[in-house]
Amino acid sequence: MASSLTRNCSRFSKAISVRFMSNLPENTVYGGPKPQNPNQRVTLTHLRQKHRKGEPITVVTAYDYPSAVHLDTAGIDVCLVGDSASMVVHGHDTTLPISLDEMLVHCRAVARGAKRPLLVGDLPFGTYESSSSQAVDTAVRVLKEGGMDAIKLEGGSASRITAAKAIVEAGIAVIGHVGLTPQAISVLGGFRPQGRNIASAVKVVETAMALQEAGCFSVVLECVPPPVAAAATSALKIPTIGIGAGPFCSGQVLVYHDLLGMMQHPHHAKVTPKFCKQYANVGEVINKALMEYKEEVSKKVFPGPSHSPYKITASELDGFLTELQKLGFDKAASAAASAAENMEPSE
Amino acid sequence: MAASLVRSCSRASKAITTVRFMSNVPENTVYGGPKSQNPNQRVTLTQLRQKHRKGEPITMVTAYDYPSAVHIDTAGIDVCLVGDSAAMVVHGYDTTLPISLEEMLVHCRAVARGAKRPLLVGDLPFGTYESSTNQAVDTAVRVLKEGGMDAIKLEGGSASRITAAKSIVEAGIAVMGHVGLTPQAISVLGGFRPQGKNITSAVKVVETAMALQEAGCFSVVLECVPPPVAAAATSALNIPTIGIGAGPFCSGQVLVYHDLLGMMQHPHHAKVTPKFCKQYAQVGEVINKALLEYKEEVSKHLFPGPSHSPYKIASSDLDGFLSELQKLGLDKAASAAAASAEKMEPSDSSSSQ
């Protein structure tokens, strides 16, 4: 009795560490074992501390599980699920076409992969501009269904500031975004840097401050001259995150594909922004790998024995050959027999 | 009159050649790139048939978005498969089951935008074609109509599945079959387990492949079966077989993009990379190194340097800006702006980033 109780206890504790899907051994679980530490996530507090100490905050965009894992592994502070997905993932010319449902799919995939960075989801074009209640509803979905920790929205018009305030009051942390706001290229006349004249420069600073007043915990400054970014950063208590805004911001953000040199095609090399440093040429690495795969398959070099791991025992093989012949597939039987011989020095 | 006609004509011909409709997006920011005028560059079933006839192996790789599609196009791969493996490698699920048709269509569209030359095949995801032939045809139609694909792939070889394949072909949609390990069926298979390892299973692989050919499939994927079984099926069929984990005797090969590139370097993922997959690069390591370097340069205030801070404000505007800031009582901000302008001054002299 005692021994069976002990057995039950140890079986029970083993069951706790086991997977619920009995047909999936743990080593095929693509997502990996779940860590038990809920306190590893970067929070607003951590960002505030970095800002206070003058330590630059790092932000990179991600759009799917692998990129999220990469950002997590590299220790990036903030992972932004950007509506830039519209361009770099979906191949559109602007950020406008992506829908909220598509953004939520990206958010969920990223949430599955990045367990440590703060997760921020962009509100896509058309989902928050018509009213404050629309803005709050969208922001709620991004957290509830997208699994994000905070949202980012673009712009500094009065209605936008009001929307930001309403979202903060709904309990959702907001990052503002001023300067070049890609969703507004229609009125901006293209992807054009902002803050290059007095009025525009003052507006950048004023709108950033209004967004702070509304409760934003940070503001992205995009494509403005460095002195303008410096002014805004100095005027604000909250951190600024720059992109194409020079070195005087509290942190920096870059688009994943741009920073990695993902697209090597000459056309894409042209549209890579000039403020973005390529830290790798992943596109070239990918191209080389695909060409090699193509060559090896074409020359029948791949798969070799080391990549043809599945075996059939000799007795089963014989039975198989017999069955094939019964079915009249003599040619197939010979093919199978010579294949088996070819694979023999299986090393 | 004549002069203005001439001017109109040359303007018209100019308009035809530099065609952008969205006036607020200059061509050099068009991420998608100029559209090529050559409609005959797409790989078709005819070309695959020719390769098969000549004994030239067919190459196939999966893609799930615009960049991967462009890469596959650029490398000259024959067939680009938008696989439901997206559920695992893009969305991070443990199996291919959770992905929906809507999500697959988004992947298909993104790939269609990027790959103009390879034949485009879209997977029918789990749950969208098994309950009836009608359902199968409707799903296949959406994959072509809304997803922009050229053909579809479906898994399995049961009688109902063969019937469904036949109906889809009759609807005018090219079908690639898939036998052996069919990942959508891990529930009955008991996991991701190789098939065809005993007589019954091996014979079934050959028979179902032939039934799919009979139903009108233009090709059949053989997944995770012993090479002799794949050789038998390949020999018995008139249509090409595309192998994965099925040895070297198939008419072509397919691999998952992320696996072939070594995209995931985390020790856990290194464990779940299939053993039949050769890693032709270590992209995950390259990415990790790049991100760490970015993080270091940002943390040390090295990035962005002058060469990556291209936007300028004219000094007259800068002065006006400083005055305005002071008027608003933002003296500290004005000093910060002035100091930064001085720092940026030797604008691109020495150190390149």
Interface residues (C-beta under 8 A of the other chain):
Chain A: M21 N23 L24 P25 N27 T28 V29 Y30 G31 G32 P33 E55 P56 T58 V60 D64 Y65 P66 A68 V69 H70 L71 T73 A74 G75 I76 M87 V88 V89 H90 G91 H92 D93 T94 D101 E102 V105 R108 A109 R112 G113 I185 S186 L188 G189 G190 F191 P193 G195 R196 N197 I198 A201 V202 V205 E206 C223 V224 P225 P226 P227 V228 A229 A230 A231 A232 T233 S234 A235 G242 G244 A245 G246 P247 F248 G251 Q252 L254 H257 L259 L260 M262 M263 Q264 H265 H267 H268 K270 V271 K274 F275 C276 K277 Y279 A280 V282 G283 V285 I286 N287 K288 A289 L290 M291 E292 Y293 K294 E296 V297 S298 K300 F302 P303 G304 H307 S308 P309 Y310 K311 I312 T313 E316 L317 G319 F320 E323 L324 L327 F329 K331 A332 A333 S334 A335 A336 A337 S338 A339 A340 N342 M343
Chain B: M22 N24 V25 P26 N28 T29 V30 Y31 G32 G33 P34 E56 P57 T59 V61 D65 Y66 P67 A69 V70 H71 I72 T74 A75 G76 I77 M88 V89 V90 H91 G92 Y93 D94 T95 E102 E103 V106 R109 A110 R113 G114 I186 S187 L189 G190 G191 F192 P194 G196 K197 N198 I199 A202 V203 V206 E207 C224 V225 P226 P227 P228 V229 A230 A231 A232 A233 T234 S235 A236 G243 G245 A246 G247 P248 F249 G252 Q253 L255 H258 L260 L261 M263 M264 Q265 H266 H268 H269 K271 V272 K275 F276 C277 K278 Y280 A281 V283 G284 V286 I287 N288 K289 A290 L291 L292 E293 Y294 K295 E297 V298 S299 H301 F303 P304 G305 H308 S309 P310 Y311 K312 I313 A314 D317 L318 G320 F321 E324 L325 L328 L330 K332 A333 A334 S335 A336 A337 A338 A339 S340 A341 K343 M344 Q353
